[in-house]
Amino acid sequence: MDIFSHFLSGYVLIELLNVRGERREALILGAVFPDFDFALELTYLSLKKGLLEALREILTCDFQQVYHGTATHSLIMAPLFALAPMFIVGRRIEGKNYFYSLIGIYLHLFFDGLSRGNMLFWPVICSFINVDLIPTLSPFYPLFFTLIAIPLLIYRKIIRGEGEGII
């Protein structure tokens, strides 16, 4: 699933659960954080091979199968990685931020598991687990979440009359 759809899935969940404050940001960051492995690998490869070569390598299927979907997409590692979004929004250890960050990560793992799969038990078991229900680059996810997010946004803005900005 693409990063935009992961963001929207987090947004839809926070609206449905009426999540507010730092917990809202923790959940959305948690929903997109597992794909941070792309940024780390792109930085490393750019320094080693140059930006264009790094982009070429990251967009290959080999990269997708070797790096992406491993540590940052593991149920075992999720409690550790949930600390990062929590610190970004709360700048301190707080149980509720951590809980919502972890929910966002699990949401990400769930939706990736419906398509390309994850190494859910990495580093103990290093094999991808998926149900292959929806193709990885399918327009289904962004369309589905956008069609849900727009009415939720309208409800929040017009009916409840809340806040400035989109989020």
N, C-alpha and C positions, 0 to 999 in steps of 0.2 A: 504494500500500500504506500502511496506517496505521502510526503510530509504534510501537504495541505490537508489531505483526508485525515491524517492522524490529528492534526490541529482541530479540524472540525469535529471529529469524534469526541475529543476532550471538551470542546465548547458545548456540544449537544448534551453531554453528560452533566456538565456543571449547571446548565439551564434546567434540565429535567430534575436535578437534585436540589436546585436553588442554593448552590454553593456560593459563598461570598468571601470577600477579603483575600488574604494571602493564600488561603486554601484553594481558591479559584485559580490563581496563578500557578500554584504548586501542581495541581492536577493537569493543567494544560501543558506545562513544561514537562511533566512526567510522560504525557502522551506523545510528545515529540522527541524526548531525550534519547531513547534507544537508537535512533538514527544518527546520533552524534558520532558514531564510529566512522561514518563517511567523512566528516570534517577532520577527524584525527588522521585518518589514513591519507586523505588528500593533502594535508599539511606535510606529513612525513614524505610522501612520494614527490611532492612539489620540490621540497628541499633536495631530495636525492636525484630526481630525474628532470625537473622542470614542470611547470604547470600544465602545458598541453599534453605531455606524455602521461602525467599523473591522471588527468581527466580521461584520457583514452583507456588507461588501465582500470580505473574505477568503474567505468561503464561496461566492462566486459563481464561475461557470465562467470569467468574464473574468480574474479574478485567477489562477486555476489555469493559464490559458494564457499570461498575460503575464509573471508573476513566478516562480511556483513551477516548478521543474524546469529552471531556466536555469543561472546561475553555480554554485550549490551542487550541481548535478546534471551537471556537465560533466566528461568524462574529461580534458580539457585543464586544468581548474582543480583537479581532485581532489588532485594533489600539493601544491598550496598549501593547500587546506582541510584536508588531513591533519595540518597543523601544529597546528591548534587543539585537537583532542582529545588530541594528544600532550602539549601543554603543560599541559592540565588534569590529566592523570594523572601525568605525570612531572615537571612543573615544570622541565624541562630538555630539551635536544635529545639524544635517544638514538635510535640507528638502529632498534633493535628496536621501540620504542614507535611510531615513525613508520611502519614497515613494517606493523604490525598495525592502526594507525589507517587507513592507506591501503587495506588489505584490507577493513576494515569499510565504508569509503565505496564501494568497488567492489561490495561485496555489496549495498549499498543501491541503487546504480545498476542493477545486474542485475535485482533484483526489481521496481523501478519500471518498468524497460524492458519487463517482461512484461505490464504493465497500461497505465498512463496514458502512459508514455513520458518521455523526457528530451531536452533539447537537449544531446546527448552531445558535440558539438563546438563549443559556445558558447565564445567569441564569434566564431569563424571562420565557422561555419554555424549560422544561427539557425532551425532547424526541428526539430520533435519527431521522434524516432525511437522507434518501439515495435513490438512484435509483436502487441499487443492480444489476448493469449492469455487473460488473466483480467481481468474487470471490476475497476476501481479499488476500489470499495467492497464487493467480494465477501467473504463470510465464509470463503472458502477459506483465505486466508493465516493469519489468527489460529488457525483450527481446525487446520490442517496443522502449524504450528509448535508449538502447544500440545501436540498429540498426540505430537510428537517430544520436546519439552522435558521433559515430565513423566517419562517413563521415564529420560531422561538424568539428571534431578535425583535421582530415586529411586536410581539406580545410584551416583551420586556420594555421596549421603548415607548410604545403608544399606550398600552393598557395599564402597565404598572408605572409608566413615566419615570423610569430610572436612568440616571447617569448620562455622562457625555461619552462620545466615542462609540466604537463598535463593541468593545468588550467591557 
